[in-house]
């Protein structure tokens, strides 16, 4: 049962976090001073934290083995080429801290996601679960970018900022 709770919590984090980043980036208007096809987006920690908490609060509760679950009190840190998400998951009567560390890179116009660490209540998520989470995140990012016909040329994470550059096809 504990592994089911862990899986549900991490799935919540994964689905909400990078899905929000990808969708948020693609829904921003293109700057007028650039060509129609080129774009650049910059996000800072306070904006991502606020947007992520607002978005998470509006999401339906997720069913787990112990009852419904919701992420709360989320914070985003953008340092040393890593995106670190911290927060709390409330599932029925249980409350546990959660965190996730991921990096992003580009390859052949794709934004690639790699999950380095994930914890629930201080316990490491097993490697196979981190890989599964990484696959879910990658699928979400790929769907979002494909929908908007976006090619990502570069990504930079650091100094409290996430910067994406690319073009529309």
Buried (B, 14 or more C-beta within 10 A) or exposed (E): EEEEBBBBBBBBBBBBBBBBBBBBBBEEEBEEEEEEEEBBBEBEBEBBBEBBBEBBEEEEEBEBBBEEBBBEEBBBBBEEEBBBBBBBBBBEEBEBEBBBBBBBBBEEEBBBBBBEEBBBBEEEBEEEBBEBBBEBBBBBBBEBBEEBEBBBBEBBBEEBBBBBBBBBE
